Amino acid sequence: MIDVALSRLARDDGPRVLSILASRYGDLELADDAVQDALVDAARTWQRDGAPDNPGGWLMTAARNQATDRLRKRATEARRVAERGAELLERQLPADAGGLSMIDAADDSPYPDDERLRLMLLCSHPALADDAQVALTLRLVGGLTTDEIAAAFLVPSATMAQRIVRAKRKIRTAGIPMSMPTEIDARLGIVLGTLYLVFNEGYLAHGPDTDPIRLDLMSEALRLTRLVAELSGGHPEALGLLALELFSKSRVGARTAAGGGLVLLEDQDRSTWEIADISEANDVLAQAMEQMQPGPYQVQALIGSYHANARVAEDTDWPAIVGLYAQLDAMDDSPVVTLNHAVAVAMADGPLHGLRMVERLEGLEDYHLYWATVAELHARAGQYVEAIPAFEHALQLATNADEREHLSMRLTTTRAAAALEANNGRTH
């Protein structure tokens, strides 16, 4: 139970406290270090003393104390220590103070009611590179580990760790202000990109020690996407992302088998899909498309709508989906998009047509879904011998428990099919 409470503290209250401290002290790195130190202290003391009645209030107090200690150790910032440290001690909160009292009543942010959105916008300063903005936001707002973020970016963990450290240091050394933009549209693209990655990490988690599907991340991304869509005045791409998330959420309950393992889209029990989510997604997508400003999230949502509104797999309009992926390919020159395009081509025209597209791809050699796709298309084409090493490679790279279960099952059945084919060849 303590481990669950600690995980919830880091995920739910950590970003809120981090945002408050970063805004108050103008130092993101200081705030992050203080929160991490407080979480370490919680892991040590809660195991012994039990969790407090108000974990969020406890974390706010502990992190403030850690920030004070760090400020005092900065000899070159003596004046700041005196001012901020005194202020902090004067405003010290009881360990079990109410959740609302964690937020400074004097805060003049245009978004005072949502600390996660505040922090997301703070991390989206245009002085940072786009990939650094997304990585930093996933780490500080989404609560993802460095390994999980690295998997989402298809880069080594060490590379991602260095990227995050450099981004935090740049904010401090360059004196980037912790101010909020007056209009959310100025940073909308990076915010939507971050929410997209957070939702996808929940939809299919990369961490080997996490649940295969993280409903907490999906729910948080969905909640924030709704808020961003509202604050942006119904921007078509914000609505497109919201629709995409709703379409995906509608089938979460059908994606895993009772004994573990993923259930492919074509094999899912569509009677269990959430009709309310699909209906809302259809309405939201219609609102986005009425504005006649197409973008990649709207195109992806439209692809999702073809899947969600097909009541049986055979009704899926694969030629239309192929056309939409071609449009998405033109908007977003990404090998992952092209990989999905190839899958759609395979479903519309046959696995060998999809294989020809996949085999021209570069840069996905460490991406387990690339090898899973190669393996699946070979298997569907009856090329079982070629499929086996690809399944083995995909299994070696995959970390999600349900994906590994599915890949292991497919590897077993493919080996059996190859053995049967070889045996039939000998008998003839």
C-alpha positions, -999 to +999 in steps of 0.1 A: +000+000+000+028+024+008+044+017-026+011+026-043+008+058-022+043+068-031+037+062-068+005+083-066+024+110-048+050+113-075+026+111-103-003+132-090+012+157-065+048+159-077+041+180-109+018+204-090+043+210-062+071+213-088+051+239-108+045+260-076+081+260-066+094+267-101+071+296-105+079+310-070+117+307-073+121+311-110+144+280-110+131+248-126+162+228-118+160+238-081+123+229-079+128+195-096+158+187-073+138+197-043+108+176-052+130+146-060+147+149-027+114+151-009+101+120-027+132+101-016+126+112+019+090+101+016+101+066+005+123+064+035+101+077+062+067+065+051+078+029+051+086+034+088+059+059+099+031+053+074+016+077+049+003+111+062-034+120+059-026+146+032+003+134+011+002+164-011+005+188+018+033+167+032+052+169-001+047+206-004+062+212+030+091+187+025+099+201-010+099+237+004+123+226+031+145+210+005+144+241-016+154+262+014+183+240+022+196+241-014+193+279-016+212+283+016+240+262+002+244+285-028+269+309-014+268+331-045+230+336-040+231+348-004+207+376-009+182+353-027+185+329+002+177+356+027+146+368+008+132+335-005+142+314+025+126+339+049+094+340+028+093+302+026+096+297+064+070+323+070+045+306+047+054+270+059+024+247+056+014+221+082+021+186+069-016+178+066-028+211+052-056+210+027-049+205-010-062+239-020-038+256+004-009+242-015-015+268-042-005+304-036-036+325-034-016+354-047-008+336-080-017+358-109-014+330-136-040+331-163-045+294-155-046+293-117-067+262-114-045+237-131-009+234-120+000+206-145-010+228-175+009+257-159+040+235-157+035+222-192+035+258-205+065+267-185+084+238-200+073+249-235+094+280-237+104+287-274+140+292-264+143+254-259+145+230-288+112+212-296+125+178-286+138+192-253+105+209-246+086+176-251+111+155-231+112+179-202+075+181-201+071+144-202+096+140-173+082+168-151+045+169-160+037+134-172+058+117-145+074+094-171+108+079-163+138+087-185+137+052-199+100+056-209+107+089-226+137+075-244+115+046-257+089+072-270+117+091-288+135+059-300+168+071-285+191+056-259+182+064-223+216+080-217+210+104-246+176+113-232+190+119-197+216+143-211+189+161-231+167+166-201+196+178-179+207+203-206+172+216-209+169+223-172+203+239-170+195+261-200+164+274-183+185+284-153+217+297-169+200+316-197+177+332-173+146+320-191+117+335-172+091+313-155+064+335-168+032+323-184+023+331-220-007+354-223-021+332-251-019+295-250-018+294-289+018+305-288+029+271-274+000+250-286+020+228-309+044+216-283+017+211-257-004+190-280+027+169-289+034+163-253-002+153-245-001+129-275+030+112-262+017+110-226-016+094-239+003+070-260+025+060-231-006+052-212-022+034-241+008+011-245+034+016-217+070+010-224+082+005-188+090-032-180+079-027-143+047-008-151+012-019-160+010-027-197-019-001-200-016+029-177-051+043-174-038+071-151-017+086-179-045+082-204-070+099-181-046+128-173-037+134-209-074+133-218-083+158-190-055+182-200-064+179-237-100+189-229-086+219-210-063+229-238-091+226-263-112+249-241-085+275-234-075+276-271-111+285-281-117+251-298-085+251-320-091+224-347-059+205-339-067+205-301-101+191-310-085+166-334-062+153-306-092+151-282-112+131-307-082+108-314-078+101-277-115+094-273-115+069-302-085+051-287-099+051-252-132+035-265-115+002-271-091-001-242-112-027-225-110-050-255-072-047-261-060-074-237-069-110-233-081-125-200-048-144-195-026-115-207-015-105-241-027-080-267-057-086-288-052-072-323-077-046-336-093-070-361-098-097-333-113-074-307-149-079-294-163-046-307-195-050-286-174-041-256-162-008-271-175+023-253-201+038-276-203+070-255-166+077-262-171+070-299-201+092-301-183+121-284-153+116-306-174+118-337-190+151-325-156+166-315-140+156-348-169+172-367-164+204-348-127+204-358-132+196-394-159+223-398-131+249-394-114+237-426-079+238-411-066+203-416-037+190-395-021+158-385-041+152-354-074+156-373-062+132-399-052+106-373-086+111-356-103+105-389-084+073-393-095+064-358-131+071-368-130+046-396-119+019-372-143+029-344-174+032-365-169-001-382-190-024-362-173-055-376-137-057-387-148-066-423-165-032-426-133-013-422-127+009-452-090+002-457-086+020-491-099+052-474-075+047-445-046+042-470-055+075-486-055+092-452-021+078-443-008+091-476-021+125-466-005+121-431+028+111-446+028+143-466+022+163-434+045+144-411+076+129-427+080+103-400+091+066-405+066+056-378+038+071-399+051+054-430+052+021-411+015+025-402+008+035-438+024+002-449+002-018-425-029-001-440-016-009-475-011-046-464-047-047-452-061-031-484-039-048-510-022-078-494+008-084-471+034-084-499+025-049-509+029-037-473+062-056-470+077-037-500+069-004-482+083-016-449+116-029-464+124+006-477+122+022-443+153+033-424+159+044-389+136+020-371+160-009-365+157-005-327+119-001-328+102-033-318+070-025-337+090-023-369+102-059-365+067-070-352+052-056-384+078-072-406+072-105-389+034-103-391+034-094-428+058-123-436+036-147-416+004-135-433+021-140-467+029-176-457+066-168-454+070-184-420+107-190-421+113-153-428+089-143-400+106-162-372+138-141-368+117-109-371+094-121-343+125-130-322+140-096-327+107-078-318+104-099-287+139-090-277+132-053-280+097-052-265+093-042-229+055-041-225+043-073-208+012-077-229+031-071-261+057-096-251+030-121-244+014-116-278+048-117-296+057-149-278+024-165-288+028-155-324+064-167-324+053-201-312+025-205-337+048-193-365+074-218-356+047-245-356+035-234-390+071-234-404+077-269-390+044-282-405+052-267-439+087-283-438+072-316-428+046-315-456+074-307-480+093-338-470+063-360-472+056-348-508 
